[in-house]
Amino acid sequence: MRRSQSGMTLVEIMIAAVIGLIGIVVIMQVYALSESRRRTTTSGADAQSNGNIALYGIVRDLQQSGYGVSLESFGCTVNTSFNGDLANPGPFALAPVAITDGGIDGSGHAMPDTLRILYSTAAVVSKPDILTVSHAQTDTLVNMRASLGIAANSLVVFWEAGKECALAQVTGFPDNPGVLTNNTQLGHAGGSPWNNSAVFPGSGYSANSMLLNMGGMALRSYAVDIVNNNLQLLEVSANFAGAPSTTFLVASEIVNLQAQYGKDTGVHAGHVAGDNIVDVWDNVLPASGAGGPAVSNPWGQVVAVRLAILARAGQFEKPSTPGGACEATTTPPTWIGGTMAVPGGLPSCYRYKLFETIVPLRNVLWGWS
């Protein structure tokens, strides 16, 4: 007797295989969509973190900008030298903040600006003091009213109205530092790589000129590396062994930086120069070497900075149509100062996060002198 046989026919197996393949395709499509959205969300969170880190660092420095620099000295060109090189780190304006405009791209959108911030890093106190005796170009001793707060290896700036400033480093104290009597002496001999008589004017500095205590000095320039798309900090300071400056990475995926001066010019009705109210926002570099009271010194009229940071999410968003145009960002990111350029132009396959703030320059507003 023949036994009965049971099983699946070839047709049934093929139908089951097709159904299984359809299920796998559906599952993979759902997974791919979910993974794409997860990466978009994650990269958005990274952009948020990077932008906050960049903004926090710049705002913190802006809040300290101008510390140790007297109002009447704003705008003076400071001549420097390191190991005899007058171009390294080179002259800079004695001002809390300076903005270098990055210009515009071919579509009229703003390219990244450079923001330079200056303040004293004196450990105890930073107060300007007065020369009691004139200082010739080749002198290496300073006779001053007092050396309170000035330490060995501090950087100091010589200032006199109508002359360029000079940067030197303290190498010692021939008499007791910190004594509040006339004719306290401070040395800036040639043993320091920062000291070079060539940075002093040929006529030197007269009695009653000013000496500013910068401590180790923080001269910090924030700029976007448009090749690697990150925010970098170039710092000039006496705290780096063997070199006047060094470069740090602040935050990744920062693609644009915009800044404007808030100027107290008194041009608006009911306003006067010196009332600490912003009348004009622009990125026009104030004239250097003006000197004089803050109300008439273009640098002293800068009482705030308006700032924008553009962070890019790291996820590349593929166009919905293979080979088609990017769709993630089709309009230029816009802050209150205008539109901002993005790497590669528009449309872009990346998403962007914009951060904006206004920072009052409190050491200017407080009239530190």
Secondary structure, DSSP 4 states (H G I P E B T S, - for coil): -PPP-----HHHHHHHHHHHHHHHHHHHHHHHHHHHHHHHHHHHHHHHHHHHHHHHHHHHHHHHTTTT--GGGTTPEEE--BTTBTTSS--EE-SSEEEE---B-TTSPBPPPEEEEEE---SS----EEBSS-B-TT--EEEES--TT--TT-EEEEE-TTS-EEEEE--B-SS-TT--STTEEEE--TTSTT--GGGS-TT-B-TT-EEEEEET-EEEEEEEETTTTEEEEEEE-TTSTTSSEEEEEEEESEEEEEEEEEE----STT--TTS----EEE-PPPPTT--S-TTT-TTTTEEEEEEEEEEE-S-----SSTT----SB-S--EETTEEB--TT-SSBSS-EEEEEEEEE-HHHHTT--
